[in-house]
């Protein structure tokens, strides 16, 4: 498996788009955080929490999700899945290697999002120094970014189309979950909105819906790899 992960890592880092996407998310997060940091009428804790709420958090994580989507999406688009299958041999190794590399990339991105938020607070307002809240934000951002990216990976593998997968990953948290707010459904069932609350609330049950959704699509990925590409 180590060789399989190394193979995927080399493929991932050799794409120029990977580094562009890696930089884009923190830039979006910094700009949004800086806007909140200038609201000096609010407590610093409130400004920090607000930087991780709403549409802009989804936009900040979206570049990382795009990396997860392209991990399979580009394979099918350029037919390199044939080479990957011949090299890594089994569906479990293919999926496992991609999931590990995407998760590691997303984890680093999650750390970067919190780091630039702290930087924005220091530049635009006053430094946020609550160690417990900062630690929770790091943990929550990592979980949110990793699960979102793994879901994108799974959707791309099942659909075998990067465009369809990316549209789904944009539309669900921005449009579908917004419309669901007008229903009587439990907000805990909204995968992205609920998981994002882990960053500020510390409730470790918050990401369960997103975790379940990612698990379903990753399992579906394994099945489709066995039937169509193995």
Backbone torsions as a table, in degrees:
resi	resn	phi	psi	omega
1	UNK	NA	-32.2	180.0
2	UNK	-61.2	-41.3	177.6
3	UNK	-65.0	-36.8	178.8
4	UNK	-65.7	-41.7	178.0
5	UNK	-65.0	-40.8	178.1
6	UNK	-63.0	-40.0	177.9
7	UNK	-60.1	-46.3	-179.5
8	UNK	-68.6	-37.7	-179.7
9	UNK	-63.9	-42.4	177.7
10	UNK	-62.4	-43.1	179.0
11	UNK	-62.9	-42.3	-177.1
12	UNK	-66.6	-46.7	-175.3
13	UNK	-75.1	-19.3	-178.5
14	UNK	-78.4	-11.1	178.9
15	UNK	-87.8	126.0	179.3
16	UNK	-62.2	-34.5	-179.0
17	UNK	-61.9	-28.2	179.2
18	UNK	-60.0	-44.8	-177.4
19	UNK	-74.3	-33.1	175.5
20	UNK	-63.9	-45.7	179.3
21	UNK	-65.2	-38.8	179.5
22	UNK	-60.3	-37.2	-178.9
23	UNK	-78.9	-29.5	-173.9
24	UNK	-65.8	-45.0	-177.9
25	UNK	-57.3	-53.6	178.1
26	UNK	-60.5	-33.2	177.5
27	UNK	-64.3	-45.7	177.4
28	UNK	-60.4	-44.9	-179.0
29	UNK	-64.1	-40.2	179.5
30	UNK	-62.9	-45.5	-178.5
31	UNK	-62.2	-44.2	179.7
32	UNK	-67.1	-41.2	179.6
33	UNK	-64.9	-37.5	-179.3
34	UNK	-65.1	-36.2	176.9
35	UNK	-59.7	-46.7	179.0
36	UNK	-67.7	-34.2	-177.7
37	UNK	-63.6	-24.6	-179.1
38	UNK	-84.0	-4.6	177.4
39	UNK	-83.9	80.2	-174.5
40	UNK	-73.1	-7.6	176.5
41	UNK	-78.2	-9.2	-179.9
42	UNK	-102.5	150.6	171.9
43	UNK	-62.1	149.9	-176.8
44	UNK	-62.1	-32.5	177.5
45	UNK	-63.1	-41.8	-179.9
46	UNK	-66.1	-41.6	179.3
47	UNK	-63.3	-41.4	179.9
48	UNK	-65.0	-45.1	179.6
49	UNK	-63.6	-41.8	-178.0
50	UNK	-63.7	-23.8	179.8
51	UNK	-68.1	-13.3	-178.2
52	UNK	-114.8	19.5	-178.8
53	UNK	-114.7	150.0	169.5
54	UNK	85.1	-161.8	-172.2
55	UNK	-64.7	-34.4	-174.4
56	UNK	-67.7	-30.0	174.9
57	UNK	-65.1	-41.4	176.8
58	UNK	-61.1	-42.7	179.3
59	UNK	-64.9	-36.1	-179.7
60	UNK	-69.5	-32.2	-179.2
61	UNK	-87.2	-19.7	-175.9
62	UNK	-55.2	-41.5	177.6
63	UNK	-59.0	-36.8	176.5
64	UNK	-67.3	-39.8	176.3
65	UNK	-61.0	-38.8	179.1
66	UNK	-62.4	-33.6	176.0
67	UNK	-65.4	-42.5	176.8
68	UNK	-62.5	-42.4	179.0
69	UNK	-63.2	-45.5	-176.5
70	UNK	-70.3	-20.2	179.6
71	UNK	-57.7	-37.5	172.9
72	UNK	-102.0	-37.1	-175.1
73	UNK	-58.2	-44.3	179.1
74	UNK	-68.9	-30.8	178.3
75	UNK	-60.6	-44.6	-178.6
76	UNK	-77.1	-32.6	-179.0
77	UNK	-66.7	-42.7	-175.9
78	UNK	-103.6	8.6	177.2
79	UNK	60.4	23.2	175.8
80	UNK	-77.6	-5.6	177.1
81	UNK	-60.7	-28.2	178.2
82	UNK	-63.9	-46.8	178.5
83	UNK	-63.7	-42.9	179.5
84	UNK	-61.9	-42.2	-179.9
85	UNK	-65.4	-42.0	179.0
86	UNK	-67.7	-29.9	-178.0
87	UNK	-81.7	-47.8	-175.1
88	UNK	-92.3	-15.4	169.7
89	UNK	76.2	-63.8	-170.9
90	UNK	-105.0	149.3	177.6
91	UNK	-57.6	-36.9	-179.6
92	UNK	-63.1	-41.5	179.1
93	UNK	-69.1	-40.2	178.9
94	UNK	-62.5	-52.5	-177.7
95	UNK	-66.6	-42.4	-179.1
96	UNK	-62.7	-43.7	-179.7
97	UNK	-64.8	-42.9	178.6
98	UNK	-66.0	-42.5	-179.1
99	UNK	-63.6	-40.9	-179.3
100	UNK	-66.4	-46.8	-178.2
101	UNK	-67.0	-41.3	178.4
102	UNK	-65.5	-41.3	-179.9
103	UNK	-64.6	-41.2	178.3
104	UNK	-64.7	-42.8	177.2
105	UNK	-60.6	-43.6	-179.3
106	UNK	-66.9	-37.6	179.5
107	UNK	-62.7	-43.3	177.5
108	UNK	-63.1	-39.4	178.1
109	UNK	-63.8	-42.6	178.1
110	UNK	-58.7	-42.0	177.1
111	UNK	-62.8	-42.0	-179.3
112	UNK	-64.2	-37.2	-179.4
113	UNK	-62.9	-42.2	178.5
114	UNK	-70.3	-39.3	-179.5
115	UNK	-60.8	-44.6	-179.3
116	UNK	-71.3	-27.7	175.5
117	UNK	-66.1	-43.3	176.2
118	UNK	-63.4	-38.6	177.7
119	UNK	-63.8	-42.6	179.3
120	UNK	-62.9	-39.6	177.4
121	UNK	-62.7	-41.5	-179.0
122	UNK	-68.4	-36.3	-178.3
123	UNK	-78.0	-43.4	-173.0
124	UNK	-93.8	-17.3	-177.2
125	UNK	-143.9	-116.3	175.6
126	UNK	-126.3	149.5	-177.2
127	UNK	-60.3	140.2	176.3
128	UNK	-93.6	121.5	-170.6
129	UNK	-121.7	11.9	178.9
130	UNK	-74.1	103.3	-175.0
131	UNK	-61.1	-40.7	-179.1
132	UNK	-65.0	-44.4	-179.8
133	UNK	-66.5	-38.0	179.2
134	UNK	-66.7	-43.1	178.1
135	UNK	-61.8	-41.2	177.9
136	UNK	-64.6	-37.9	179.1
137	UNK	-64.5	-42.7	177.4
138	UNK	-59.7	-48.3	-179.2
139	UNK	-62.2	-45.4	-178.5
140	UNK	-66.2	-41.2	179.9
141	UNK	-65.7	-38.4	178.2
142	UNK	-64.3	-47.2	-180.0
143	UNK	-61.0	-45.7	-178.0
144	UNK	-62.8	-46.1	-178.6
145	UNK	-66.4	-42.1	-178.3
146	UNK	-65.6	-48.8	-178.4
147	UNK	-65.2	-39.5	178.7
148	UNK	-62.9	-42.8	-178.8
149	UNK	-68.9	-39.7	177.9
150	UNK	-66.2	-34.5	175.3
151	UNK	-64.7	-43.5	177.0
152	UNK	-60.6	-40.1	176.3
153	UNK	-59.8	-46.1	-179.4
154	UNK	-65.7	-42.6	-179.9
155	UNK	-63.7	-40.6	179.1
156	UNK	-65.7	-38.3	-179.5
157	UNK	-68.0	-40.0	-179.1
158	UNK	-71.8	-43.1	-177.5
159	UNK	-81.5	-23.1	-177.1
160	UNK	58.1	30.1	-177.9
161	UNK	-147.7	115.5	-176.8
162	UNK	-65.1	-38.3	-178.5
163	UNK	-65.2	-47.1	178.8
164	UNK	-60.6	-44.0	-178.6
165	UNK	-64.6	-42.9	-178.4
166	UNK	-67.6	-40.4	176.8
167	UNK	-61.4	-41.8	178.5
168	UNK	-63.8	-40.9	-178.4
169	UNK	-72.8	-22.6	174.4
170	UNK	-84.5	-45.4	-173.1
171	UNK	-70.1	-36.6	-175.5
172	UNK	-64.8	-52.9	-178.5
173	UNK	-72.8	-25.1	-176.3
174	UNK	-92.7	-41.0	-175.4
175	UNK	-102.6	-54.7	-175.4
176	UNK	-62.3	-48.8	-178.4
177	UNK	-67.9	-30.4	175.2
178	UNK	-65.2	-42.3	177.7
179	UNK	-66.6	-33.8	-179.6
180	UNK	-67.3	-19.8	178.0
181	UNK	-63.3	-23.7	-178.6
182	UNK	-88.0	2.2	177.2
183	UNK	-100.6	179.8	179.7
184	UNK	-97.0	14.3	179.6
185	UNK	-68.5	148.7	177.7
186	UNK	-65.9	124.7	179.4
187	UNK	-56.4	-21.9	178.4
188	UNK	-66.0	-16.3	179.9
189	UNK	-87.2	-5.8	179.1
190	UNK	-84.8	107.0	-169.2
191	UNK	-54.9	-53.0	-174.2
192	UNK	-75.7	-47.3	-178.6
193	UNK	-61.3	-40.8	179.9
194	UNK	-69.0	-44.6	-178.9
195	UNK	-63.4	-35.3	-179.4
196	UNK	-63.6	-26.5	-178.8
197	UNK	-67.9	-19.4	178.1
198	UNK	-60.0	-31.2	-177.1
199	UNK	-61.7	-37.8	-174.8
200	UNK	-110.8	-23.8	-174.7
201	UNK	-94.2	-29.4	-177.1
202	UNK	78.7	10.2	178.9
203	UNK	-86.1	109.6	-174.2
204	UNK	-76.3	-4.0	172.9
205	UNK	-84.3	-12.2	-176.1
206	UNK	-59.0	-39.5	-176.2
207	UNK	-84.4	6.5	-173.4
208	UNK	-60.7	-39.9	-179.6
209	UNK	-64.7	-43.5	179.2
210	UNK	-68.7	-37.6	176.8
211	UNK	-61.7	-45.3	179.5
212	UNK	-63.2	-41.4	-179.8
213	UNK	-65.5	-42.7	178.4
214	UNK	-63.8	-40.1	179.9
215	UNK	-63.5	-40.2	179.8
216	UNK	-62.5	-46.3	-177.4
217	UNK	-73.1	-32.2	175.8
218	UNK	-68.4	-38.2	175.4
219	UNK	-64.6	-40.9	176.1
220	UNK	-63.1	-34.1	177.5
221	UNK	-62.4	-43.9	-179.3
222	UNK	-63.1	-41.3	178.8
223	UNK	-64.7	-45.6	-178.1
224	UNK	-69.4	-33.6	175.6
225	UNK	-63.2	-39.6	179.7
226	UNK	-67.2	-39.8	-173.9
227	UNK	-83.5	-32.5	-171.0
228	UNK	-108.3	-29.9	-171.1
229	UNK	-121.8	-12.9	-176.3
230	UNK	-74.0	NA	NA
